[in-house]
Protein backbone atom coordinates (compact mmCIF):
# COMPACT_ATOMS: atom_id res chain seq x y z
CA UNK A 1 0.00 0.00 0.00
CA UNK A 2 1.45 3.37 -1.02
CA UNK A 3 1.95 6.24 1.40
CA UNK A 4 -0.67 8.32 -0.47
CA UNK A 5 -3.23 5.54 -0.23
CA UNK A 6 -2.51 5.11 3.47
CA UNK A 7 -3.03 8.81 4.11
CA UNK A 8 -6.29 8.79 2.11
CA UNK A 9 -7.66 5.78 4.02
CA UNK A 10 -6.65 7.35 7.33
CA UNK A 11 -8.50 10.55 6.36
CA UNK A 12 -11.60 8.60 5.38
CA UNK A 13 -11.50 6.72 8.67
CA UNK A 14 -11.27 9.98 10.58
CA UNK A 15 -14.14 11.46 8.60
CA UNK A 16 -16.39 8.43 9.12
CA UNK A 17 -15.64 8.41 12.80
CA UNK A 18 -16.73 12.03 13.22
CA UNK A 19 -19.89 12.03 11.08
CA UNK A 20 -22.88 13.60 12.77
CA UNK A 21 -26.31 11.98 12.72
CA UNK A 22 -28.32 13.81 10.10
CA UNK A 23 -31.87 14.98 10.60
CA UNK A 24 -32.83 13.42 7.26
CA UNK A 25 -31.52 11.08 4.58
CA UNK A 26 -28.47 12.42 2.76
CA UNK A 27 -28.91 13.86 -0.73
CA UNK A 28 -31.69 15.49 -2.72
CA UNK A 29 -34.21 13.29 -4.54
CA UNK A 30 -35.26 14.39 -8.02
CA UNK A 31 -39.00 14.99 -8.38
CA UNK A 32 -40.97 12.07 -6.91
CA UNK A 33 -38.43 9.26 -7.20
CA UNK A 34 -39.64 6.37 -5.05
CA UNK A 35 -37.49 4.71 -2.36
CA UNK A 36 -38.56 1.36 -3.80
CA UNK A 37 -37.55 2.28 -7.36
CA UNK A 38 -35.96 -0.55 -9.32
CA UNK A 39 -32.85 1.52 -10.06
CA UNK A 40 -31.24 4.08 -7.81
CA UNK A 41 -28.78 6.57 -9.29
CA UNK A 42 -26.61 8.72 -7.03
CA UNK A 43 -24.93 11.74 -8.62
CA UNK A 44 -22.15 13.60 -6.80
CA UNK A 45 -21.45 17.14 -8.02
CA UNK A 46 -19.77 20.43 -7.21
CA UNK A 47 -22.02 23.36 -8.08
CA UNK A 48 -19.10 25.34 -9.52
CA UNK A 49 -17.69 22.48 -11.60
CA UNK A 50 -18.28 22.73 -15.40
CA UNK A 51 -18.27 18.94 -15.82
CA UNK A 52 -20.83 18.59 -13.05
CA UNK A 53 -23.01 21.15 -14.83
CA UNK A 54 -23.07 19.12 -18.05
CA UNK A 55 -23.83 15.82 -16.33
CA UNK A 56 -26.49 17.31 -14.06
CA UNK A 57 -28.75 18.41 -16.92
CA UNK A 58 -27.99 15.24 -18.87
CA UNK A 59 -29.11 12.96 -16.06
CA UNK A 60 -32.31 14.88 -15.45
CA UNK A 61 -33.15 14.50 -19.14
CA UNK A 62 -32.54 10.76 -18.84
CA UNK A 63 -34.60 10.27 -15.67
CA UNK A 64 -37.51 12.27 -17.08
CA UNK A 65 -38.04 9.44 -19.55
CA UNK A 66 -38.87 6.89 -16.84
CA UNK A 67 -41.49 6.40 -14.15
CA UNK A 68 -40.86 7.35 -10.51
CA UNK A 69 -41.02 3.69 -9.50
CA UNK A 70 -38.40 2.75 -12.09
CA UNK A 71 -35.62 5.24 -11.29
CA UNK A 72 -34.78 7.40 -8.33
CA UNK A 73 -32.10 10.03 -8.90
CA UNK A 74 -30.45 11.53 -5.85
CA UNK A 75 -27.91 14.35 -6.04
CA UNK A 76 -25.19 14.85 -3.45
CA UNK A 77 -23.17 18.04 -3.09
CA UNK A 78 -19.38 17.78 -2.87
CA UNK A 79 -17.95 21.30 -2.47
CA UNK A 80 -14.33 21.06 -3.54
CA UNK A 81 -11.82 23.31 -1.75
CA UNK A 82 -10.31 24.65 -4.96
CA UNK A 83 -13.66 26.00 -6.22
CA UNK A 84 -14.06 29.29 -4.38
CA UNK A 85 -17.37 29.71 -2.54
CA UNK A 86 -18.56 26.22 -3.47
CA UNK A 87 -19.32 25.42 0.17
CA UNK A 88 -21.47 28.54 0.38
CA UNK A 89 -23.28 27.49 -2.79
CA UNK A 90 -24.02 24.11 -1.21
CA UNK A 91 -25.43 25.83 1.86
CA UNK A 92 -27.82 27.81 -0.33
CA UNK A 93 -29.21 24.55 -1.73
CA UNK A 94 -29.95 23.24 1.75
CA UNK A 95 -31.56 26.58 2.58
CA UNK A 96 -33.79 26.64 -0.50
CA UNK A 97 -34.71 23.02 0.11
CA UNK A 98 -35.84 23.92 3.62
CA UNK A 99 -37.73 27.06 2.64
CA UNK A 100 -39.55 25.47 -0.31
CA UNK A 101 -40.01 22.00 1.21
CA UNK A 102 -37.92 20.52 -1.59
CA UNK A 103 -40.19 21.93 -4.29
CA UNK A 104 -37.52 24.20 -5.81
CA UNK A 105 -34.32 22.38 -4.90
CA UNK A 106 -33.45 21.10 -8.37
CA UNK A 107 -34.55 24.32 -10.05
CA UNK A 108 -32.24 26.21 -7.70
CA UNK A 109 -29.30 23.93 -8.45
CA UNK A 110 -30.00 24.34 -12.17
CA UNK A 111 -30.02 28.13 -11.71
CA UNK A 112 -26.63 28.05 -9.97
CA UNK A 113 -25.18 25.93 -12.78
CA UNK A 114 -26.66 28.30 -15.38
CA UNK A 115 -25.07 31.29 -13.66
CA UNK A 116 -21.80 29.58 -12.84
CA UNK A 117 -19.73 31.98 -14.93
CA UNK A 118 -21.04 34.95 -12.90
CA UNK A 119 -19.86 33.39 -9.65
CA UNK A 120 -16.53 32.17 -10.99
CA UNK A 121 -15.67 35.48 -12.69
CA UNK A 122 -13.01 37.31 -10.65
CA UNK A 123 -13.72 34.96 -7.74
CA UNK A 124 -10.29 35.71 -6.23
CA UNK A 125 -11.30 39.34 -5.64
CA UNK A 126 -14.79 38.68 -4.23
CA UNK A 127 -15.77 38.52 -0.58
CA UNK A 128 -18.35 36.22 0.98
CA UNK A 129 -20.64 39.23 1.21
CA UNK A 130 -20.31 39.85 -2.54
CA UNK A 131 -21.23 36.27 -3.38
CA UNK A 132 -24.06 36.14 -0.85
CA UNK A 133 -25.53 39.25 -2.48
CA UNK A 134 -25.47 37.46 -5.83
CA UNK A 135 -27.33 34.53 -4.32
CA UNK A 136 -29.96 36.70 -2.62
CA UNK A 137 -30.58 38.53 -5.89
CA UNK A 138 -31.17 35.16 -7.58
CA UNK A 139 -33.38 33.67 -4.89
CA UNK A 140 -36.02 36.38 -5.13
CA UNK A 141 -37.06 34.97 -8.51
CA UNK A 142 -37.97 31.75 -6.67
CA UNK A 143 -40.45 33.59 -4.43
CA UNK A 144 -38.27 32.92 -1.41
CA UNK A 145 -37.97 35.59 1.26
CA UNK A 146 -34.40 36.82 0.97
CA UNK A 147 -34.13 37.62 4.69
CA UNK A 148 -35.13 34.07 5.66
CA UNK A 149 -32.77 32.76 3.00
CA UNK A 150 -29.85 34.85 4.27
CA UNK A 151 -30.51 33.84 7.87
CA UNK A 152 -30.46 30.14 7.01
CA UNK A 153 -27.37 30.40 4.84
CA UNK A 154 -25.34 32.47 7.26
CA UNK A 155 -26.57 31.58 10.74
CA UNK A 156 -28.52 28.33 10.82
CA UNK A 157 -26.58 25.50 12.50
CA UNK A 158 -28.73 22.79 10.89
CA UNK A 159 -27.86 24.05 7.41
CA UNK A 160 -24.19 24.25 8.37
CA UNK A 161 -24.19 20.71 9.77
CA UNK A 162 -26.19 19.23 6.86
CA UNK A 163 -23.76 20.76 4.36
CA UNK A 164 -20.70 19.50 6.20
CA UNK A 165 -22.05 16.02 6.79
CA UNK A 166 -23.20 15.75 3.18
CA UNK A 167 -19.57 16.26 2.17
CA UNK A 168 -18.35 13.79 4.79
CA UNK A 169 -20.87 11.22 3.55
CA UNK A 170 -19.51 11.56 0.02
CA UNK A 171 -15.97 11.01 1.28
CA UNK A 172 -17.12 7.96 3.24
CA UNK A 173 -18.38 6.46 -0.04
CA UNK A 174 -14.96 6.91 -1.62
CA UNK A 175 -15.89 9.95 -3.72
CA UNK A 176 -12.72 11.94 -4.44
CA UNK A 177 -13.64 13.82 -7.63
CA UNK A 178 -16.72 15.06 -9.45
CA UNK A 179 -18.88 14.25 -11.21
CA UNK A 180 -19.16 10.81 -9.61
CA UNK A 181 -21.86 8.20 -10.18
CA UNK A 182 -23.30 5.22 -8.41
CA UNK A 183 -25.96 2.87 -9.75
CA UNK A 184 -27.56 0.74 -7.06
CA UNK A 185 -24.68 1.62 -4.71
CA UNK A 186 -21.96 0.60 -7.16
CA UNK A 187 -19.54 3.19 -8.56
CA UNK A 188 -19.83 3.53 -12.35
CA UNK A 189 -17.46 5.36 -14.69
CA UNK A 190 -20.17 7.18 -16.63
CA UNK A 191 -18.71 10.64 -17.13
CA UNK A 192 -18.56 10.20 -20.91
CA UNK A 193 -21.97 8.56 -21.27
CA UNK A 194 -24.42 10.35 -23.54
CA UNK A 195 -28.17 10.40 -22.96
CA UNK A 196 -28.47 7.44 -25.30
CA UNK A 197 -25.71 5.56 -23.45
CA UNK A 198 -27.57 6.05 -20.18
CA UNK A 199 -30.86 4.90 -21.65
CA UNK A 200 -29.20 1.83 -23.16
CA UNK A 201 -27.71 0.80 -19.83
CA UNK A 202 -30.90 1.57 -17.88
CA UNK A 203 -33.16 -0.32 -20.29
CA UNK A 204 -30.80 -3.27 -20.15
CA UNK A 205 -30.82 -3.37 -16.35
CA UNK A 206 -34.55 -2.75 -16.00
CA UNK A 207 -35.28 -5.41 -18.59
CA UNK A 208 -33.27 -8.00 -16.68
CA UNK A 209 -35.37 -7.67 -13.53
C-alpha positions in Angstrom: 0.0 0.0 0.0 1.4 3.4 -1.0 2.0 6.2 1.4 -0.7 8.3 -0.5 -3.2 5.5 -0.2 -2.5 5.1 3.5 -3.0 8.8 4.1 -6.3 8.8 2.1 -7.7 5.8 4.0 -6.7 7.4 7.3 -8.5 10.5 6.4 -11.6 8.6 5.4 -11.5 6.7 8.7 -11.3 10.0 10.6 -14.1 11.5 8.6 -16.4 8.4 9.1 -15.6 8.4 12.8 -16.7 12.0 13.2 -19.9 12.0 11.1 -22.9 13.6 12.8 -26.3 12.0 12.7 -28.3 13.8 10.1 -31.9 15.0 10.6 -32.8 13.4 7.3 -31.5 11.1 4.6 -28.5 12.4 2.8 -28.9 13.9 -0.7 -31.7 15.5 -2.7 -34.2 13.3 -4.5 -35.3 14.4 -8.0 -39.0 15.0 -8.4 -41.0 12.1 -6.9 -38.4 9.3 -7.2 -39.6 6.4 -5.1 -37.5 4.7 -2.4 -38.6 1.4 -3.8 -37.6 2.3 -7.4 -36.0 -0.6 -9.3 -32.9 1.5 -10.1 -31.2 4.1 -7.8 -28.8 6.6 -9.3 -26.6 8.7 -7.0 -24.9 11.7 -8.6 -22.1 13.6 -6.8 -21.5 17.1 -8.0 -19.8 20.4 -7.2 -22.0 23.4 -8.1 -19.1 25.3 -9.5 -17.7 22.5 -11.6 -18.3 22.7 -15.4 -18.3 18.9 -15.8 -20.8 18.6 -13.1 -23.0 21.1 -14.8 -23.1 19.1 -18.0 -23.8 15.8 -16.3 -26.5 17.3 -14.1 -28.7 18.4 -16.9 -28.0 15.2 -18.9 -29.1 13.0 -16.1 -32.3 14.9 -15.5 -33.1 14.5 -19.1 -32.5 10.8 -18.8 -34.6 10.3 -15.7 -37.5 12.3 -17.1 -38.0 9.4 -19.5 -38.9 6.9 -16.8 -41.5 6.4 -14.1 -40.9 7.3 -10.5 -41.0 3.7 -9.5 -38.4 2.7 -12.1 -35.6 5.2 -11.3 -34.8 7.4 -8.3 -32.1 10.0 -8.9 -30.5 11.5 -5.9 -27.9 14.4 -6.0 -25.2 14.9 -3.4 -23.2 18.0 -3.1 -19.4 17.8 -2.9 -18.0 21.3 -2.5 -14.3 21.1 -3.5 -11.8 23.3 -1.8 -10.3 24.7 -5.0 -13.7 26.0 -6.2 -14.1 29.3 -4.4 -17.4 29.7 -2.5 -18.6 26.2 -3.5 -19.3 25.4 0.2 -21.5 28.5 0.4 -23.3 27.5 -2.8 -24.0 24.1 -1.2 -25.4 25.8 1.9 -27.8 27.8 -0.3 -29.2 24.5 -1.7 -29.9 23.2 1.8 -31.6 26.6 2.6 -33.8 26.6 -0.5 -34.7 23.0 0.1 -35.8 23.9 3.6 -37.7 27.1 2.6 -39.6 25.5 -0.3 -40.0 22.0 1.2 -37.9 20.5 -1.6 -40.2 21.9 -4.3 -37.5 24.2 -5.8 -34.3 22.4 -4.9 -33.5 21.1 -8.4 -34.6 24.3 -10.0 -32.2 26.2 -7.7 -29.3 23.9 -8.4 -30.0 24.3 -12.2 -30.0 28.1 -11.7 -26.6 28.1 -10.0 -25.2 25.9 -12.8 -26.7 28.3 -15.4 -25.1 31.3 -13.7 -21.8 29.6 -12.8 -19.7 32.0 -14.9 -21.0 34.9 -12.9 -19.9 33.4 -9.6 -16.5 32.2 -11.0 -15.7 35.5 -12.7 -13.0 37.3 -10.6 -13.7 35.0 -7.7 -10.3 35.7 -6.2 -11.3 39.3 -5.6 -14.8 38.7 -4.2 -15.8 38.5 -0.6 -18.3 36.2 1.0 -20.6 39.2 1.2 -20.3 39.8 -2.5 -21.2 36.3 -3.4 -24.1 36.1 -0.9 -25.5 39.2 -2.5 -25.5 37.5 -5.8 -27.3 34.5 -4.3 -30.0 36.7 -2.6 -30.6 38.5 -5.9 -31.2 35.2 -7.6 -33.4 33.7 -4.9 -36.0 36.4 -5.1 -37.1 35.0 -8.5 -38.0 31.7 -6.7 -40.4 33.6 -4.4 -38.3 32.9 -1.4 -38.0 35.6 1.3 -34.4 36.8 1.0 -34.1 37.6 4.7 -35.1 34.1 5.7 -32.8 32.8 3.0 -29.8 34.9 4.3 -30.5 33.8 7.9 -30.5 30.1 7.0 -27.4 30.4 4.8 -25.3 32.5 7.3 -26.6 31.6 10.7 -28.5 28.3 10.8 -26.6 25.5 12.5 -28.7 22.8 10.9 -27.9 24.1 7.4 -24.2 24.3 8.4 -24.2 20.7 9.8 -26.2 19.2 6.9 -23.8 20.8 4.4 -20.7 19.5 6.2 -22.0 16.0 6.8 -23.2 15.8 3.2 -19.6 16.3 2.2 -18.4 13.8 4.8 -20.9 11.2 3.6 -19.5 11.6 0.0 -16.0 11.0 1.3 -17.1 8.0 3.2 -18.4 6.5 0.0 -15.0 6.9 -1.6 -15.9 9.9 -3.7 -12.7 11.9 -4.4 -13.6 13.8 -7.6 -16.7 15.1 -9.5 -18.9 14.3 -11.2 -19.2 10.8 -9.6 -21.9 8.2 -10.2 -23.3 5.2 -8.4 -26.0 2.9 -9.8 -27.6 0.7 -7.1 -24.7 1.6 -4.7 -22.0 0.6 -7.2 -19.5 3.2 -8.6 -19.8 3.5 -12.3 -17.5 5.4 -14.7 -20.2 7.2 -16.6 -18.7 10.6 -17.1 -18.6 10.2 -20.9 -22.0 8.6 -21.3 -24.4 10.3 -23.5 -28.2 10.4 -23.0 -28.5 7.4 -25.3 -25.7 5.6 -23.4 -27.6 6.1 -20.2 -30.9 4.9 -21.7 -29.2 1.8 -23.2 -27.7 0.8 -19.8 -30.9 1.6 -17.9 -33.2 -0.3 -20.3 -30.8 -3.3 -20.2 -30.8 -3.4 -16.4 -34.6 -2.8 -16.0 -35.3 -5.4 -18.6 -33.3 -8.0 -16.7 -35.4 -7.7 -13.5 
